[in-house]
Amino acid sequence: MQNLTRTEITVRRSASVIEMAQDAGADCIAVACPMCQISLDVRQADMEKLLGRKYNMPVIYVTQLIGLAMGIPPEELGLNKLMVSPSAVLNKIKAAA
């Protein structure tokens, strides 16, 4: 519940997760939980305001990645509805195919 009531703590912790993923060379973060999706995707605008850094890290549900692997079009998977565009990830997937 702290995610909902203590926004600054959530923003800082989420930013830390994204920074670790970026440091490891990740193109995106895969999540299975809706609260993680909100904390990592939707709150990137809050991170930018609070921390003065643009993260631009796509956060994609594992099920959406599975759908891509099965050949389902990105629009049918709702990838166009993410706050941070996954277009760079989709381009890499297309180039690798």
VENURQUI-V162573 format. One record per helix or strand of 2 or more residues. SS is the DSSP state (A for helix, B for strand). FROM is the first residue (numbers start at 1). LEN is the number of residues. Records with the same first field share a line. If there is no record, write none. Layout:
SS = FROM-LEN  FROM-LEN
//
This chain:
A = 2-4  7-17  34-9  44-8  62-8  79-3  87-10
B = 28-4  58-4
//
